[in-house]
Amino acid sequence: MTRYPLRDGYRCVRERTLALALPLSAEDCCVQSMPDASPTKWHLGHTTWFFETFILEAWEAHFKPFDPAFRVLFNSYYNAVGDKHPRAQRGLLTRPGLEHVRAYRAAVDARMLRLLAQAASPELSALVELGLQHEQQHQELLLTDALHLFSCNPLLPAYQAQPVAVAPVAPLRWRSFAGGLTEIGYGGEGFCFDNETPRHSVFLQPYEIASRLVSNGEYAAFIAAGGYADAALWLAEGWDWRGAQRREHPLYWRGAGAAWQEFTLGGLAPLNPDAPVLHVCYYEADAYARWAQARLPTEAQWEHASTDAGLDPLFGEAWQWTQSSYAAYPGFRARAGAVGEYNGKFMVNQYVLRGGSSATPPGHTRTTYRNFFPASACWQFSGIRLARDAP
């Protein structure tokens, strides 16, 4: 038994979540703009529920829940824990009020900090670390969900000030890789999610990958060339999605041609042609790649190429779609108990994204990190890096 240095990390992560919610009003925090999004108040409650349910209930002497009703209200998808409030109805939870949820956080934080002041077993330490990584995922979701919410408001409010201008986009260069037998997956010390393991061998044919992400200007050229009207560029399911959604441009673009604007966390602004295109779904990314006479990389190619210093940026701008379906690595085993539901049960009808976005907490990602979403998801900060077979 050793003292595990998580106490300061716990406090830092929990305080950052509150800081991210600070620009939002109580009304902002309660509204759910679509079934795939969640209200900020629910994010604040659910991340607290994780520590209360999986750690305090098991490790705290004389445990007593803050509010027994929260076990159902703030359960997301853990069937082993019990009943859940329907996901699409989270925006109907006008009660408990925001201040009551904040009091819930404060009470659980005080109890967690007392627990972490004591010597912690490796099992407890691992659960706390998982909870902190889980909360960092929800920090990003809080921002993506708030952006979607504000985009639905005719006042087009800004969450934050407009960012500084980005540098002119560099010429796209192709980085060549010989392929061969290589290993992917996490194999080091420290934290990783279970879906990043086990490390295993894959064989890659020679390939090339783009040195940078696709820019807004390049994607605007795809639109101007009739990319959204050319069925030959689209997967059949994507073509049907485009028609059903009446989609003719990325989710947060407005206007057309030289007058394109983009709604961002900083509000509505002229489209920056040098910035990476964001908020495109898998269907859009795949159609653009076909138009550009390229394709999306596989996740194994992306990870294999990630050690190349010529790839910029891997992190900090956009999650990058890969053409790989989200599935278990050879030898994958989900953890026992409710926490085993964290990743494994979602390995169907989703695609893997790699990297990290401007909304991802600093230090949260790594080259083996596997994000995943359905092919139609576009409210996340998702973009495009091209690949192609070597000539």
C-alpha positions in Angstrom: 0.0 0.0 0.0 1.5 3.3 -1.0 0.2 6.9 -1.1 -1.0 7.5 -4.7 -0.4 11.0 -6.0 -3.9 11.5 -7.3 -5.3 14.0 -4.8 -4.0 17.1 -6.6 -4.9 15.6 -9.9 -8.5 14.9 -8.7 -8.9 18.5 -7.5 -7.5 19.9 -10.8 -9.8 17.9 -13.1 -12.9 18.6 -11.0 -12.2 22.3 -10.9 -11.6 22.5 -14.6 -15.1 21.0 -15.3 -16.6 23.8 -13.1 -14.6 26.4 -14.9 -15.8 25.1 -18.3 -19.4 25.5 -17.1 -18.9 29.0 -15.7 -19.7 30.9 -18.9 -23.1 29.2 -19.1 -26.3 30.4 -17.4 -28.5 28.1 -15.4 -30.9 28.0 -18.4 -28.0 27.0 -20.7 -27.0 24.2 -18.3 -30.5 22.6 -18.4 -31.3 22.4 -22.1 -30.7 19.4 -24.4 -30.5 20.4 -28.0 -30.7 16.9 -29.5 -30.8 13.3 -28.2 -27.0 12.7 -28.8 -26.1 15.7 -26.6 -26.5 16.2 -22.9 -27.2 19.2 -20.8 -24.2 20.7 -18.9 -26.1 20.1 -15.7 -26.3 16.4 -16.5 -22.5 16.3 -17.3 -21.8 17.9 -13.9 -24.0 15.3 -12.2 -22.9 12.2 -14.1 -19.2 12.7 -13.6 -19.9 13.1 -9.9 -22.1 10.0 -10.0 -19.2 8.0 -11.3 -17.1 8.7 -8.2 -19.9 8.2 -5.8 -21.1 4.9 -7.4 -17.9 3.2 -8.3 -15.5 4.5 -5.6 -17.3 5.9 -2.5 -19.9 3.2 -2.4 -17.2 0.5 -2.5 -14.4 2.2 -0.5 -16.0 4.7 2.0 -16.8 3.5 5.5 -20.4 3.9 6.4 -21.3 5.0 2.8 -24.6 6.9 2.4 -25.7 8.3 -1.0 -26.0 12.0 -1.3 -29.5 11.5 -2.9 -30.7 7.9 -3.7 -32.6 9.2 -6.8 -29.4 10.3 -8.4 -28.4 6.7 -8.9 -31.0 6.5 -11.7 -31.0 10.1 -12.9 -27.2 10.3 -13.6 -26.6 6.7 -14.7 -25.6 6.8 -18.4 -25.4 3.3 -19.8 -24.2 1.0 -17.0 -26.8 -1.8 -17.0 -25.1 -3.5 -14.1 -25.7 -0.5 -11.9 -29.5 -0.5 -12.5 -32.1 1.6 -14.1 -31.3 4.7 -16.2 -33.2 7.9 -17.0 -33.8 7.9 -20.8 -30.9 9.6 -22.6 -33.2 11.6 -24.9 -35.1 13.0 -21.9 -32.2 14.4 -20.0 -33.2 17.9 -20.9 -36.5 17.4 -19.1 -34.7 17.2 -15.7 -35.5 20.8 -14.5 -35.1 19.3 -11.1 -32.7 18.9 -9.4 -31.7 22.5 -9.9 -28.2 23.5 -10.9 -27.2 24.6 -7.5 -28.3 21.3 -6.0 -26.1 19.5 -8.5 -23.2 21.8 -7.6 -23.8 20.9 -4.0 -23.7 17.2 -5.0 -20.3 17.8 -6.6 -19.0 19.7 -3.6 -20.1 17.0 -1.1 -18.7 14.1 -3.2 -15.4 16.0 -3.7 -15.0 16.5 0.0 -15.5 12.8 0.6 -13.2 11.8 -2.2 -10.5 14.1 -1.0 -10.7 12.6 2.5 -10.5 9.1 1.0 -7.5 10.1 -1.2 -5.7 11.5 1.9 -5.3 7.9 3.0 -3.0 5.3 1.6 -4.6 3.9 -1.5 -4.4 0.4 -3.0 -3.5 -0.1 -6.7 -7.1 -1.1 -7.4 -8.5 2.1 -5.8 -5.9 4.3 -7.6 -6.7 2.7 -10.9 -10.5 3.4 -10.4 -9.8 7.0 -9.5 -7.6 7.5 -12.6 -10.3 6.0 -14.8 -12.8 8.4 -13.2 -10.6 11.4 -13.9 -10.0 10.3 -17.5 -13.8 9.8 -17.9 -14.4 13.3 -16.6 -12.0 14.7 -19.1 -14.0 13.0 -21.9 -17.0 14.8 -20.5 -15.2 18.1 -20.4 -14.9 17.8 -24.2 -18.5 16.7 -24.5 -19.6 19.6 -22.4 -18.0 22.0 -25.0 -19.3 20.1 -28.1 -22.8 20.0 -26.6 -22.8 23.6 -25.6 -21.7 24.6 -29.2 -24.6 22.6 -30.7 -27.0 24.2 -28.2 -25.8 27.7 -29.0 -26.0 27.0 -32.8 -29.7 26.4 -32.3 -30.3 29.8 -30.7 -31.3 32.6 -33.1 -29.2 35.0 -31.0 -26.1 32.9 -31.9 -24.4 33.5 -28.5 -20.7 33.1 -28.1 -19.3 30.8 -25.4 -15.9 32.5 -25.5 -14.0 35.2 -27.3 -13.0 34.5 -30.9 -9.6 32.7 -31.1 -6.6 34.4 -32.6 -6.1 34.0 -36.3 -4.4 30.8 -37.5 -1.3 30.8 -39.7 -1.6 30.4 -43.5 -2.1 26.8 -44.3 1.1 25.0 -45.4 1.2 23.1 -48.7 -0.1 19.5 -48.3 2.8 17.0 -48.6 2.6 13.3 -48.8 4.6 11.3 -46.3 5.6 7.8 -47.6 5.8 4.7 -45.5 7.1 1.3 -46.5 4.7 -0.6 -44.3 5.5 -4.1 -43.3 5.0 -5.8 -40.0 4.5 -3.4 -37.1 2.8 -3.2 -33.7 0.0 -1.0 -32.6 -1.9 -0.6 -29.3 -0.7 0.6 -25.9 2.3 -1.1 -24.4 3.7 1.4 -22.0 3.4 2.2 -18.3 0.6 4.5 -17.0 -3.0 4.9 -17.9 -4.8 3.8 -21.1 -8.3 2.8 -21.8 -9.0 -0.9 -22.2 -9.9 -0.6 -25.9 -6.3 0.5 -26.6 -5.0 -3.0 -25.6 -3.5 -5.5 -26.1 -0.6 -4.3 -28.2 -0.5 -6.6 -31.3 1.1 -7.0 -34.7 -0.4 -5.8 -37.9 0.9 -5.9 -41.5 0.7 -2.8 -43.6 1.0 -2.4 -47.3 3.1 0.6 -48.4 1.1 3.8 -48.1 1.2 7.6 -48.0 -0.5 9.9 -45.5 -1.0 13.7 -45.7 1.2 15.9 -43.7 -1.7 18.1 -42.4 -5.5 18.2 -42.1 -7.8 19.2 -44.9 -8.5 22.9 -44.7 -11.8 24.9 -44.9 -10.6 26.4 -48.2 -10.0 22.9 -49.7 -13.4 21.7 -48.4 -15.1 24.8 -49.8 -13.6 23.9 -53.2 -15.2 20.4 -52.9 -18.6 22.1 -52.3 -18.1 24.5 -55.2 -17.3 21.6 -57.5 -20.7 19.9 -56.7 -19.4 17.4 -54.2 -22.7 17.3 -52.3 -24.6 16.7 -55.5 -22.4 13.9 -57.0 -23.8 10.5 -55.9 -20.7 8.8 -57.3 -18.6 10.2 -54.4 -20.8 9.0 -51.6 -21.4 5.7 -49.9 -25.0 4.6 -50.4 -25.9 5.1 -46.8 -24.1 8.5 -46.8 -26.0 9.6 -49.9 -29.3 8.7 -48.1 -28.1 10.6 -45.0 -27.2 13.7 -47.1 -30.7 13.7 -48.6 -32.6 13.1 -45.4 -30.6 15.8 -43.6 -30.7 18.1 -46.7 -27.0 18.6 -46.0 -25.0 20.7 -48.4 -22.1 21.8 -46.2 -20.5 21.1 -42.8 -22.8 21.4 -39.8 -21.9 24.9 -38.6 -21.3 26.6 -42.0 -23.7 29.3 -43.1 -23.9 31.3 -46.3 -22.2 30.2 -49.5 -19.2 30.8 -51.7 -17.1 33.8 -50.8 -19.6 34.7 -48.0 -19.2 31.4 -46.0 -19.4 31.9 -42.3 -18.9 29.3 -39.5 -20.5 29.2 -36.1 -17.8 28.4 -33.4 -17.5 28.6 -29.7 -16.6 32.2 -30.3 -19.8 32.9 -32.1 -20.5 33.4 -35.8 -17.4 34.5 -37.8 -16.2 34.6 -41.5 -14.9 31.2 -42.5 -11.2 31.0 -42.1 -9.9 29.1 -45.3 -6.7 28.2 -43.6 -8.2 26.5 -40.5 -8.9 22.8 -40.6 -12.4 21.8 -41.6 -14.4 20.7 -38.6 -17.7 19.0 -37.7 -17.8 16.7 -40.7 -19.2 13.2 -40.3 -17.6 10.0 -41.7 -19.8 10.1 -44.8 -18.6 13.7 -45.6 -15.0 12.8 -44.9 -15.1 9.7 -47.1 -16.8 11.6 -49.9 -14.2 14.4 -49.8 -11.4 11.8 -49.8 -12.8 10.2 -53.0 -13.1 13.6 -54.7 -9.5 14.4 -53.7 -8.5 11.0 -55.3 -7.4 9.7 -52.0 -9.0 7.9 -49.0 -9.1 8.0 -45.3 -6.3 6.2 -43.4 -6.8 3.0 -41.4 -6.3 3.5 -37.7 -3.2 1.2 -37.9 -1.7 3.5 -40.6 -2.5 6.6 -38.6 -0.8 5.1 -35.5 2.1 3.8 -37.5 2.7 7.2 -39.1 2.2 9.1 -35.9 5.9 8.9 -35.0 6.8 10.9 -38.2 7.8 14.4 -37.2 6.5 15.6 -40.5 2.8 15.1 -39.6 1.4 18.3 -38.1 -0.7 18.5 -36.1 -1.7 15.2 -34.7 -3.3 16.7 -31.7 -5.1 19.9 -30.7 -7.2 20.7 -33.8 -9.5 17.9 -34.9 -10.3 14.3 -34.3 -9.4 12.5 -37.5 -11.7 10.0 -39.1 -10.2 6.7 -40.1 -11.8 4.1 -42.3 -11.5 1.5 -39.6 -14.6 0.1 -37.9 -14.5 0.2 -34.1 -13.8 -3.3 -33.0 -11.9 -5.2 -30.4 -8.2 -5.8 -30.8 -7.1 -9.5 -30.9 -7.1 -10.8 -27.4 -9.2 -7.9 -25.9 -10.9 -8.7 -22.7 -13.3 -6.3 -21.0 -12.8 -5.6 -17.3 -15.0 -7.4 -14.8 -18.0 -5.7 -13.3 -19.9 -2.5 -14.3 -16.7 -0.6 -15.4 -16.3 -3.3 -18.0 -19.2 -1.7 -19.9 -17.1 1.4 -20.5 -15.9 0.6 -24.0 -16.3 -3.0 -25.2 -20.1 -3.0 -25.6 -19.9 -0.1 -28.1 -17.8 -2.0 -30.6 -20.5 -2.1 -33.3 -21.6 0.3 -36.1 -19.0 3.0 -35.2 -15.8 4.2 -36.8 -12.5 5.1 -35.1 -11.1 8.6 -34.9 -7.6 9.4 -33.9 -5.7 12.4 -32.5 -7.4 15.0 -30.5 -9.2 18.3 -31.0 -9.0 21.9 -29.7 -11.8 20.9 -27.2 -9.8 17.9 -25.9 -8.2 18.5 -22.4 -4.4 19.0 -22.7 -2.5 15.8 -22.1 -5.6 13.6 -22.4 -4.8 11.9 -25.7 -1.9 9.8 -27.0 -1.1 8.1 -30.3 -2.9 4.9 -29.2 -6.1 6.6 -28.1 -9.2 5.3 -29.9 -12.1 7.7 -30.1 -15.3 6.4 -31.8 -18.6 7.7 -33.2 -21.3 6.6 -35.6 -20.8 7.5 -39.3 -23.4 10.2 -39.1 -21.9 12.0 -36.0 -20.7 15.6 -36.9 -21.3 17.7 -33.8 -17.9 16.6 -32.5 -14.7 18.5 -33.5 -14.0 15.9 -36.3 -11.9 16.6 -39.4 -10.1 14.9 -42.2 -6.5 13.6 -42.8 -6.1 12.0 -46.2 -4.2 8.8 -47.1 -3.6 6.8 -50.2 -1.9 3.6 -51.4 1.8 4.1 -52.3 2.3 4.3 -56.1 
